[in-house]
Amino acid sequence: MPAARVEYVAPWWVSWLHSVPHLGLRLQPVDSTFNPRDESYRESLLLLGLVAAICLGLNLIFLAAYVVCVCCCRQDEAVQTKRRNPCCVTWTAVVAGLICCAAVGVGFYGNSETNDGVYQLIYSLDNANHTFSGIDALVSGTTQKMEVDLEQHLARLSEIFAARGDYIQTLKFVQQMAGNIMVQLSGLPVWREVTTELTELADQTGYVEYYRWLSYLLLFILDLVICLIACLGLARRSRCLLASMLCCGVLGLFLSWTSLAADSAAAVGTSDFCSAPDTFILNVTEGQIRTEVTRYYLYCSQSGSSPFQQALTAFQRSLTTMQIQVAGLLQFAVPLFPTAEKDLLGIQLLLNSSESSLHQLTAMLDCRGLHKDYLDALAGICYDGIEGLLYLGLFSLLAALAFSTMICAGPRAWKHLTTRNRDYDDIDSDDPFNPQARRIAAHNPPRGQLRSFCSYSSGLGSQTSLQPPAQTISNAPVSEYMNQAMLFGGNPRYENVPLIGRGSPPPTYSPSMRATYLSVADEHLRHYGNEFPA
């Protein structure tokens, strides 16, 4: 952010935005000079928002036509439906997500820049307001001292010096100098109205900026949430999430174009002010402050003279004369009138305090302090503020592009999910190679062929009465395998069944592997057959 400059130079984007054609609602040319009180000028800024609204309408018409075309067209080739369409939808969603993330990043930067510029403007307004309030306080305080406090001291001294005419003349001369000081102070501008307007402007600007910053922050969060919904909808193949993504995408598209309209109008209006800020301030302060005073603070030329120089010089001379007269009275009158010492010392203290106020007033009335605040305010609003608005406008365009891409990808994703579910419905459920049939078989194994030893136990539960069932030797490898697992103390689990009994493609056994398997099975049958005779 640039610091206060010796001279204000408008940046290039101010000139570029100021050159935007200003047209009224009837498309007639309008003066581009910043004048918010002029109705035709306000209409020219409103027209910029209407242009963004027209772009929103065209965008929605294009998206509606695209969605209708996607829903009505039919793909003849199944390969294109299963391979090309999902790939296209995936890459479209990825591109839309990247654009949305880039838009949010640009928006965060622009929002921060605009916020910094506006708060620098508010800070400069507060500093200027503090200076104007200090000037009024010093002027009113000095006037109060001269009118009230000094008059009280002079009245008491007039009673004390009533017998001495020369001392009375000195007191009248001091009173005349005090009147001269009050005349000079009354010629200084009163900043009370300016202070009130600056305070109101700073409060309104801070209030609007807070809600503007918060609104954009919520808009950034909403954009990220919409991107998250789109990713979840495509990843989980959820129609509900896809429908939510489409609805939120239309909402995000509307908000993006709305923010673009507001940013465009604000950027162009602020650029009109920044192109000639001195002219606008001179027109606004006309009738409240003298033109020479306003120009003194706006330009602060070192070669120019201060409009307050004459008044401050007269103030200083009158104050010095009064101090000399009071010092003479302290030297010559106090030995004759000791009771006058207290009032003379009070007047001397009052004059010293007035001299200190004069130095402070001279420093505050100097143009360098207020001119620095003026340049800081211009730097904040014309550099950081407008730059942030341009980035926010870029955010709105990128967000509109991202949401348009999401809306275009939504119908294709929906159509792909519908085609995919239809293909699964066409598969025969009795097909052993059907993934759905295999999943159903895995959850519902054929347990009807298995029997537990508990069904052959006697009523007393004695071990001697256990009679195992006759082993039915079958060539089915499933029953043999599961009976063997049960006899060895294990639970018959369907996961332990060989692949040949699970509806999977039959494995390829070598002759040696099959001979080994059959010999082990026969050995187990002979062993348990002798132990549990039928």
VEXDREN-2710 file (C-alpha; in Angstrom, 1 decimal):
% VEXDREN-2710
k/r/px/py/pz
1/MET/0.0/0.0/0.0
2/PRO/1.5/3.3/-1.0
3/ALA/2.2/5.9/1.7
4/ALA/1.2/9.5/1.7
5/ARG/2.4/11.2/-1.5
6/VAL/3.6/14.7/-2.0
7/GLU/1.1/15.0/-4.9
8/TYR/-1.8/12.7/-5.6
9/VAL/-1.5/10.8/-8.9
10/ALA/-4.5/8.7/-9.9
11/PRO/-3.6/5.1/-10.8
12/TRP/-4.2/3.7/-14.3
13/TRP/-7.3/1.7/-13.3
14/VAL/-9.0/4.9/-12.2
15/SER/-8.5/6.4/-15.7
16/TRP/-9.6/3.2/-17.3
17/LEU/-12.8/2.9/-15.2
18/HIS/-13.5/6.6/-15.5
19/SER/-13.5/6.3/-19.3
20/VAL/-16.4/3.8/-19.2
21/PRO/-19.3/5.3/-21.1
22/HIS/-21.9/6.8/-18.7
23/LEU/-25.4/6.4/-20.1
24/GLY/-28.8/7.1/-18.6
25/LEU/-31.7/4.7/-18.6
26/ARG/-32.8/6.2/-22.0
27/LEU/-29.2/5.6/-23.3
28/GLN/-28.4/9.3/-23.5
29/PRO/-24.9/10.4/-22.6
30/VAL/-24.3/11.6/-19.0
31/ASP/-21.5/13.7/-17.6
32/SER/-19.0/11.4/-15.9
33/THR/-18.1/13.9/-13.2
34/PHE/-18.8/12.4/-9.8
35/ASN/-22.0/13.9/-8.5
36/PRO/-24.1/11.5/-6.4
37/ARG/-26.8/14.2/-5.9
38/ASP/-27.5/14.3/-9.6
39/GLU/-30.3/11.9/-10.6
40/SER/-29.0/11.3/-14.1
41/TYR/-25.6/10.3/-12.7
42/ARG/-27.1/7.8/-10.4
43/GLU/-29.1/6.4/-13.3
44/SER/-25.8/5.9/-15.2
45/LEU/-24.4/3.8/-12.3
46/LEU/-27.7/1.9/-12.1
47/LEU/-27.4/1.0/-15.8
48/LEU/-24.2/-0.8/-15.1
49/GLY/-26.1/-3.1/-12.7
50/LEU/-28.7/-3.6/-15.3
51/VAL/-26.0/-4.7/-17.8
52/ALA/-25.0/-7.4/-15.3
53/ALA/-28.6/-8.4/-14.9
54/ILE/-28.9/-8.8/-18.7
55/CYS/-25.8/-11.0/-18.7
56/LEU/-27.3/-13.1/-16.0
57/GLY/-30.5/-13.6/-18.1
58/LEU/-28.4/-14.6/-21.1
59/ASN/-26.4/-17.0/-19.0
60/LEU/-29.5/-18.7/-17.7
61/ILE/-31.0/-18.9/-21.2
62/PHE/-27.8/-20.6/-22.5
63/LEU/-27.8/-23.1/-19.6
64/ALA/-31.5/-23.9/-20.1
65/ALA/-30.9/-24.6/-23.8
66/TYR/-27.9/-26.7/-23.0
67/VAL/-29.8/-28.8/-20.4
68/VAL/-32.7/-29.3/-22.8
69/CYS/-30.3/-30.5/-25.5
70/VAL/-28.6/-32.9/-23.1
71/CYS/-31.8/-34.3/-21.8
72/CYS/-33.3/-34.8/-25.3
73/CYS/-30.4/-36.2/-27.2
74/ARG/-29.8/-40.0/-27.1
75/GLN/-26.5/-41.8/-27.3
76/ASP/-26.6/-44.7/-29.6
77/GLU/-23.3/-46.3/-28.6
78/ALA/-23.1/-48.1/-25.3
79/VAL/-19.3/-47.7/-25.2
80/GLN/-19.7/-44.0/-25.4
81/THR/-22.2/-43.9/-22.6
82/LYS/-20.1/-46.1/-20.3
83/ARG/-16.6/-44.7/-21.0
84/ARG/-16.5/-41.3/-22.6
85/ASN/-19.5/-39.7/-20.8
86/PRO/-18.2/-40.4/-17.2
87/CYS/-14.7/-39.3/-18.2
88/CYS/-16.1/-36.0/-19.6
89/VAL/-18.2/-35.4/-16.5
90/THR/-15.3/-36.1/-14.2
91/TRP/-13.0/-33.7/-15.9
92/THR/-15.7/-31.1/-16.2
93/ALA/-16.3/-31.3/-12.4
94/VAL/-12.5/-31.1/-11.7
95/VAL/-12.2/-28.0/-13.9
96/ALA/-15.2/-26.4/-12.2
97/GLY/-13.8/-27.1/-8.8
98/LEU/-10.4/-25.7/-9.6
99/ILE/-12.0/-22.5/-11.1
100/CYS/-14.2/-22.2/-8.0
101/CYS/-11.2/-22.5/-5.6
102/ALA/-9.3/-20.0/-7.7
103/ALA/-12.2/-17.6/-7.6
104/VAL/-12.5/-17.9/-3.8
105/GLY/-8.8/-17.2/-3.4
106/VAL/-9.0/-14.1/-5.6
107/GLY/-12.1/-13.0/-3.7
108/PHE/-10.4/-13.3/-0.3
109/TYR/-7.6/-11.1/-1.5
110/GLY/-9.9/-8.5/-3.1
111/ASN/-12.1/-8.4/0.0
112/SER/-9.1/-7.9/2.2
113/GLU/-7.7/-5.1/0.0
114/THR/-11.1/-3.3/-0.1
115/ASN/-11.4/-3.6/3.6
116/ASP/-7.9/-2.2/4.2
117/GLY/-8.6/0.8/1.9
118/VAL/-11.9/1.6/3.5
119/TYR/-10.6/1.5/7.0
120/GLN/-7.6/3.7/6.0
121/LEU/-10.2/6.2/4.7
122/ILE/-12.0/6.0/8.1
123/TYR/-8.8/6.4/10.0
124/SER/-7.9/9.5/8.0
125/LEU/-11.4/10.9/8.5
126/ASP/-11.0/10.4/12.2
127/ASN/-7.6/12.1/12.3
128/ALA/-9.0/15.1/10.3
129/ASN/-12.0/15.2/12.6
130/HIS/-9.7/15.2/15.7
131/THR/-7.7/18.1/14.2
132/PHE/-10.9/20.2/13.4
133/SER/-12.3/19.5/16.9
134/GLY/-9.0/20.6/18.4
135/ILE/-9.0/23.8/16.5
136/ASP/-12.5/24.6/17.6
137/ALA/-11.6/23.7/21.2
138/LEU/-8.5/26.0/21.2
139/VAL/-10.4/28.9/19.7
140/SER/-13.4/28.6/22.1
141/GLY/-11.1/28.2/25.1
142/THR/-9.0/31.2/24.2
143/THR/-12.1/33.3/23.6
144/GLN/-13.5/32.2/26.9
145/LYS/-10.3/33.3/28.7
146/MET/-10.3/36.7/27.1
147/GLU/-14.0/37.4/27.5
148/VAL/-14.6/36.1/31.1
149/ASP/-11.4/35.5/33.0
150/LEU/-9.5/38.5/31.8
151/GLU/-12.5/40.8/32.2
152/GLN/-12.9/39.8/35.9
153/HIS/-9.2/40.5/36.6
154/LEU/-9.4/43.9/34.8
155/ALA/-12.5/44.9/36.7
156/ARG/-10.9/44.3/40.1
157/LEU/-7.7/46.1/39.0
158/SER/-9.8/49.1/37.9
159/GLU/-11.2/49.4/41.4
160/ILE/-7.7/49.1/42.9
161/PHE/-6.1/51.6/40.4
162/ALA/-9.0/54.1/40.5
163/ALA/-6.8/56.8/41.9
164/ARG/-4.1/56.4/39.2
165/GLY/-5.2/57.5/35.8
166/ASP/-2.1/56.2/34.0
167/TYR/-2.7/52.7/35.3
168/ILE/-6.3/52.9/34.3
169/GLN/-5.2/53.8/30.7
170/THR/-2.8/50.8/30.8
171/LEU/-5.7/48.5/31.8
172/LYS/-7.9/49.9/29.0
173/PHE/-5.1/49.3/26.5
174/VAL/-4.8/45.7/27.7
175/GLN/-8.5/45.3/27.3
176/GLN/-8.3/46.7/23.8
177/MET/-5.6/44.2/22.9
178/ALA/-7.8/41.4/24.2
179/GLY/-10.7/42.6/22.0
180/ASN/-8.3/42.6/19.1
181/ILE/-7.4/38.9/19.8
182/MET/-11.1/38.0/19.9
183/VAL/-11.7/39.7/16.6
184/GLN/-8.8/37.7/15.0
185/LEU/-10.1/34.4/16.5
186/SER/-13.6/35.1/15.2
187/GLY/-12.2/35.4/11.7
188/LEU/-11.0/31.8/11.8
189/PRO/-13.4/29.2/10.3
190/VAL/-15.6/27.2/12.6
191/TRP/-15.4/23.5/11.9
192/ARG/-18.3/22.3/13.9
193/GLU/-20.5/21.5/10.9
194/VAL/-17.6/19.9/9.1
195/THR/-16.8/17.8/12.2
196/THR/-20.4/16.6/12.4
197/GLU/-20.5/15.6/8.8
198/LEU/-17.2/13.8/9.0
199/THR/-18.3/11.9/12.0
200/GLU/-21.5/10.8/10.3
201/LEU/-19.6/9.9/7.2
202/ALA/-17.1/7.8/9.1
203/ASP/-19.8/6.0/11.0
204/GLN/-21.9/5.2/8.0
205/THR/-18.8/4.0/6.0
206/GLY/-17.7/1.7/8.8
207/TYR/-21.2/0.3/9.2
208/VAL/-21.6/-0.4/5.5
209/GLU/-18.1/-1.8/5.2
210/TYR/-18.6/-4.2/8.0
211/TYR/-21.7/-5.8/6.5
212/ARG/-20.1/-5.7/3.0
213/TRP/-17.1/-7.6/4.2
214/LEU/-19.2/-10.1/6.1
215/SER/-21.5/-10.7/3.1
216/TYR/-18.6/-11.5/0.9
217/LEU/-17.1/-13.8/3.5
218/LEU/-20.4/-15.7/3.7
219/LEU/-20.5/-15.8/-0.1
220/PHE/-17.1/-17.4/-0.2
221/ILE/-18.1/-20.0/2.3
222/LEU/-21.3/-20.7/0.2
223/ASP/-19.2/-21.2/-2.9
224/LEU/-17.0/-23.7/-1.2
225/VAL/-19.9/-25.6/0.2
226/ILE/-21.5/-25.8/-3.3
227/CYS/-18.2/-27.2/-4.6
228/LEU/-18.1/-29.8/-1.8
229/ILE/-21.7/-30.8/-2.5
230/ALA/-20.8/-31.3/-6.2
231/CYS/-17.8/-33.4/-5.3
232/LEU/-19.8/-35.6/-2.9
233/GLY/-22.6/-36.0/-5.3
234/LEU/-20.3/-37.2/-8.1
235/ALA/-18.2/-39.4/-5.7
236/ARG/-21.2/-41.1/-4.1
237/ARG/-23.3/-41.1/-7.2
238/SER/-26.2/-39.6/-5.2
239/ARG/-29.1/-38.1/-7.1
240/CYS/-30.1/-36.1/-4.0
241/LEU/-26.8/-34.4/-3.8
242/LEU/-26.7/-33.8/-7.5
243/ALA/-30.1/-32.1/-7.3
244/SER/-29.0/-30.0/-4.4
245/MET/-25.9/-29.1/-6.3
246/LEU/-27.9/-27.9/-9.3
247/CYS/-30.2/-25.8/-7.1
248/CYS/-27.3/-24.3/-5.2
249/GLY/-25.4/-23.7/-8.4
250/VAL/-28.3/-21.6/-9.8
251/LEU/-28.3/-19.7/-6.5
252/GLY/-24.6/-19.2/-6.6
253/LEU/-24.8/-18.0/-10.2
254/PHE/-27.4/-15.4/-9.3
255/LEU/-25.4/-14.2/-6.4
256/SER/-22.2/-14.0/-8.5
257/TRP/-23.8/-11.8/-11.1
258/THR/-25.5/-9.7/-8.4
259/SER/-22.1/-9.1/-6.7
260/LEU/-20.6/-8.2/-10.1
261/ALA/-23.2/-5.6/-10.6
262/ALA/-22.6/-4.0/-7.2
263/ASP/-18.8/-4.1/-7.7
264/SER/-19.0/-2.6/-11.2
265/ALA/-21.2/0.3/-10.0
266/ALA/-19.0/0.9/-6.9
267/ALA/-15.8/0.8/-8.8
268/VAL/-16.9/3.1/-11.6
269/GLY/-18.4/5.6/-9.1
270/THR/-15.3/5.6/-6.9
271/SER/-13.1/6.1/-10.0
272/ASP/-15.2/9.1/-11.0
273/PHE/-14.4/10.6/-7.6
274/CYS/-10.8/9.6/-7.7
275/SER/-10.2/11.1/-11.1
276/ALA/-11.0/14.7/-9.7
277/PRO/-11.4/14.6/-5.9
278/ASP/-10.5/18.2/-5.5
279/THR/-13.3/19.4/-7.7
280/PHE/-15.9/17.4/-5.8
281/ILE/-14.7/18.6/-2.4
282/LEU/-14.6/22.2/-3.5
283/ASN/-18.2/21.9/-4.7
284/VAL/-19.4/20.2/-1.5
285/THR/-17.8/22.7/0.9
286/GLU/-18.9/25.7/-1.0
287/GLY/-21.0/27.9/1.3
288/GLN/-19.6/26.3/4.4
289/ILE/-15.9/27.1/4.2
290/ARG/-14.1/29.8/2.2
291/THR/-12.7/28.6/-1.1
292/GLU/-9.2/29.8/-0.3
293/VAL/-9.2/27.8/2.9
294/THR/-10.3/24.6/1.1
295/ARG/-7.7/25.1/-1.6
296/TYR/-5.0/25.7/1.0
297/TYR/-5.6/22.3/2.6
298/LEU/-6.2/20.4/-0.7
299/TYR/-3.0/21.6/-2.4
300/CYS/-0.8/22.7/0.5
301/SER/1.6/24.5/-1.8
302/GLN/4.9/25.5/-0.1
303/SER/5.0/28.7/-2.2
304/GLY/1.5/29.7/-1.2
305/SER/0.7/31.7/1.9
306/SER/-1.6/30.5/4.7
307/PRO/-5.0/32.3/4.8
308/PHE/-4.6/32.3/8.6
309/GLN/-1.2/34.0/8.7
310/GLN/-2.5/37.5/9.1
311/ALA/-4.8/36.6/12.0
312/LEU/-2.2/34.5/13.8
313/THR/0.4/37.3/13.4
314/ALA/-2.0/39.9/14.9
315/PHE/-2.8/37.4/17.7
316/GLN/0.8/37.1/18.5
317/ARG/1.5/40.8/18.5
318/SER/-1.5/41.6/20.6
319/LEU/-0.5/38.9/23.1
320/THR/3.1/40.2/23.3
321/THR/1.9/43.8/23.9
322/MET/-0.4/42.6/26.7
323/GLN/2.5/40.7/28.3
324/ILE/4.7/43.8/28.2
325/GLN/2.0/46.0/29.8
326/VAL/1.3/43.5/32.6
327/ALA/5.0/43.1/33.3
328/GLY/5.3/46.9/33.7
329/LEU/2.4/47.0/36.1
330/LEU/4.0/44.2/38.1
331/GLN/7.2/46.2/38.3
332/PHE/5.8/49.7/39.1
333/ALA/2.3/49.3/40.5
334/VAL/2.7/46.4/42.9
335/PRO/5.0/48.4/45.3
336/LEU/2.2/51.0/45.5
337/PHE/-0.8/48.7/45.4
338/PRO/0.2/45.3/46.9
339/THR/-3.4/44.0/46.6
340/ALA/-3.1/44.2/42.8
341/GLU/-0.4/41.6/42.7
342/LYS/-2.7/38.6/42.8
343/ASP/-4.8/39.8/39.8
344/LEU/-1.7/40.8/37.8
345/LEU/-0.2/37.4/38.3
346/GLY/-3.5/35.8/37.3
347/ILE/-3.5/37.9/34.1
348/GLN/0.1/36.9/33.4
349/LEU/-0.7/33.2/33.9
350/LEU/-3.7/33.6/31.5
351/LEU/-1.5/35.3/28.9
352/ASN/1.1/32.5/29.1
353/SER/-1.6/29.9/28.7
354/SER/-3.0/31.8/25.7
355/GLU/0.5/31.9/24.1
356/SER/0.7/28.1/24.5
357/SER/-2.7/27.8/22.8
358/LEU/-1.5/30.0/20.0
359/HIS/1.4/27.7/19.3
360/GLN/-0.9/24.7/19.2
361/LEU/-3.4/26.5/17.1
362/THR/-0.7/27.5/14.6
363/ALA/0.4/23.9/14.3
364/MET/-3.1/22.6/13.8
365/LEU/-4.0/25.2/11.2
366/ASP/-0.9/24.3/9.2
367/CYS/-1.8/22.5/6.0
368/ARG/0.7/19.7/6.2
369/GLY/-1.1/17.6/8.8
370/LEU/-4.6/17.8/7.2
371/HIS/-3.1/17.4/3.7
372/LYS/-1.4/14.2/4.8
373/ASP/-4.7/12.9/6.1
374/TYR/-6.3/13.8/2.8
375/LEU/-3.6/12.0/0.7
376/ASP/-3.9/8.9/3.0
377/ALA/-7.6/8.8/2.5
378/LEU/-7.2/9.1/-1.3
379/ALA/-4.5/6.3/-1.2
380/GLY/-6.8/4.1/0.7
381/ILE/-9.9/4.5/-1.4
382/CYS/-8.4/5.0/-4.8
383/TYR/-5.6/2.5/-4.6
384/ASP/-6.5/-0.3/-2.2
385/GLY/-10.2/0.2/-2.4
386/ILE/-10.7/0.2/-6.2
387/GLU/-8.0/-2.5/-6.6
388/GLY/-9.9/-4.7/-4.2
389/LEU/-13.2/-4.1/-6.1
390/LEU/-11.5/-5.1/-9.3
391/TYR/-10.4/-8.4/-7.8
392/LEU/-13.9/-8.9/-6.4
393/GLY/-15.3/-8.4/-9.9
394/LEU/-12.9/-11.0/-11.2
395/PHE/-14.0/-13.3/-8.4
396/SER/-17.6/-12.9/-9.5
397/LEU/-16.8/-13.7/-13.1
398/LEU/-14.8/-16.8/-12.2
399/ALA/-17.5/-18.0/-9.8
400/ALA/-20.2/-17.5/-12.5
401/LEU/-18.0/-19.6/-14.9
402/ALA/-17.5/-22.3/-12.3
403/PHE/-21.2/-22.6/-11.5
404/SER/-22.1/-22.6/-15.2
405/THR/-19.7/-25.4/-15.7
406/MET/-21.2/-27.3/-12.7
407/ILE/-24.7/-26.9/-14.1
408/CYS/-23.6/-28.1/-17.5
409/ALA/-22.0/-31.2/-15.9
410/GLY/-25.0/-31.9/-13.7
411/PRO/-27.5/-33.3/-16.4
412/ARG/-24.8/-35.5/-17.9
413/ALA/-23.9/-36.9/-14.5
414/TRP/-27.6/-37.5/-13.8
415/LYS/-28.1/-39.2/-17.1
416/HIS/-25.0/-41.4/-16.5
417/LEU/-26.4/-42.5/-13.2
418/THR/-29.8/-43.4/-14.7
419/THR/-28.1/-45.4/-17.5
420/ARG/-25.9/-47.2/-15.0
421/ASN/-28.8/-48.2/-12.8
422/ARG/-30.7/-49.4/-15.9
423/ASP/-27.8/-51.5/-16.9
424/TYR/-27.7/-53.2/-13.5
425/ASP/-31.4/-53.8/-13.6
426/ASP/-31.0/-55.6/-16.9
427/ILE/-28.6/-58.2/-15.5
428/ASP/-30.0/-61.6/-14.6
429/SER/-30.1/-62.2/-10.9
430/ASP/-29.3/-65.9/-11.4
431/ASP/-26.2/-65.2/-13.2
432/PRO/-23.3/-66.5/-11.0
433/PHE/-21.0/-63.8/-12.4
434/ASN/-23.4/-61.0/-11.4
435/PRO/-21.8/-58.8/-8.7
436/GLN/-25.2/-58.2/-7.1
437/ALA/-25.9/-61.9/-6.9
438/ARG/-22.6/-62.6/-5.4
439/ARG/-23.2/-60.0/-2.7
440/ILE/-26.6/-61.5/-1.9
441/ALA/-25.1/-64.9/-1.7
442/ALA/-22.3/-63.7/0.6
443/HIS/-24.9/-62.3/3.0
444/ASN/-27.2/-65.4/2.8
445/PRO/-25.1/-68.5/2.6
446/PRO/-26.8/-72.0/2.2
447/ARG/-26.8/-73.0/5.8
448/GLY/-29.7/-75.4/5.4
449/GLN/-27.4/-78.2/4.6
450/LEU/-25.4/-77.8/7.9
451/ARG/-26.4/-79.4/11.1
452/SER/-24.9/-79.0/14.6
453/PHE/-23.9/-81.8/16.9
454/CYS/-26.3/-80.3/19.5
455/SER/-29.3/-81.7/17.5
456/TYR/-28.1/-85.3/18.2
457/SER/-27.5/-84.9/22.0
458/SER/-29.7/-86.8/24.4
459/GLY/-32.0/-85.2/26.9
460/LEU/-29.6/-85.7/29.8
461/GLY/-26.8/-84.2/27.8
462/SER/-24.4/-87.1/28.6
463/GLN/-21.4/-87.4/26.4
464/THR/-21.8/-91.2/25.8
465/SER/-25.2/-90.6/24.2
466/LEU/-23.7/-88.4/21.5
467/GLN/-24.3/-90.1/18.2
468/PRO/-23.0/-88.2/15.2
469/PRO/-25.0/-88.6/12.1
470/ALA/-24.0/-90.9/9.4
471/GLN/-21.5/-89.3/7.2
472/THR/-22.9/-89.0/3.8
473/ILE/-20.0/-89.1/1.5
474/SER/-20.7/-86.8/-1.4
475/ASN/-18.7/-85.7/-4.3
476/ALA/-19.7/-82.1/-3.6
477/PRO/-16.6/-80.4/-2.3
478/VAL/-18.7/-77.8/-0.4
479/SER/-20.3/-80.2/2.1
480/GLU/-17.0/-82.1/2.6
481/TYR/-15.1/-78.9/3.3
482/MET/-17.6/-77.5/5.7
483/ASN/-18.1/-80.9/7.6
484/GLN/-14.3/-81.1/8.0
485/ALA/-14.2/-77.6/9.4
486/MET/-16.9/-78.4/11.8
487/LEU/-15.3/-81.6/13.0
488/PHE/-12.0/-79.8/13.7
489/GLY/-13.8/-77.5/16.2
490/GLY/-14.2/-74.6/13.8
491/ASN/-17.4/-72.9/12.8
492/PRO/-18.6/-73.5/9.3
493/ARG/-18.1/-70.2/7.6
494/TYR/-19.0/-69.4/4.1
495/GLU/-15.8/-67.6/3.6
496/ASN/-13.9/-70.9/4.0
497/VAL/-15.8/-72.5/1.2
498/PRO/-13.7/-73.1/-1.9
499/LEU/-14.2/-70.9/-4.9
500/ILE/-16.1/-73.6/-6.7
501/GLY/-19.0/-73.3/-4.3
502/ARG/-19.2/-69.5/-4.2
503/GLY/-20.5/-68.8/-7.6
504/SER/-17.1/-67.6/-8.7
505/PRO/-15.3/-68.8/-11.8
506/PRO/-13.9/-72.3/-11.2
507/PRO/-10.2/-72.4/-10.4
508/THR/-7.7/-74.4/-12.4
509/TYR/-6.3/-77.3/-10.4
510/SER/-3.3/-79.2/-11.5
511/PRO/-3.5/-83.1/-11.3
512/SER/-1.1/-83.2/-8.4
513/MET/-3.1/-80.6/-6.4
514/ARG/-6.3/-82.5/-7.0
515/ALA/-4.8/-85.8/-5.9
516/THR/-3.4/-84.3/-2.7
517/TYR/-6.8/-82.7/-1.9
518/LEU/-8.7/-86.0/-2.4
519/SER/-6.2/-88.1/-0.3
520/VAL/-6.4/-85.7/2.6
521/ALA/-10.2/-85.7/2.4
522/ASP/-10.4/-89.6/2.4
523/GLU/-8.0/-89.8/5.4
524/HIS/-10.2/-87.5/7.5
525/LEU/-13.3/-89.4/6.6
526/ARG/-11.7/-92.7/7.6
527/HIS/-10.4/-91.3/10.9
528/TYR/-13.7/-89.8/12.0
529/GLY/-15.7/-92.6/10.6
530/ASN/-14.0/-95.1/12.9
531/GLU/-14.3/-92.9/15.9
532/PHE/-18.0/-92.2/15.4
533/PRO/-19.5/-95.3/13.8
534/ALA/-22.8/-94.9/12.1
END
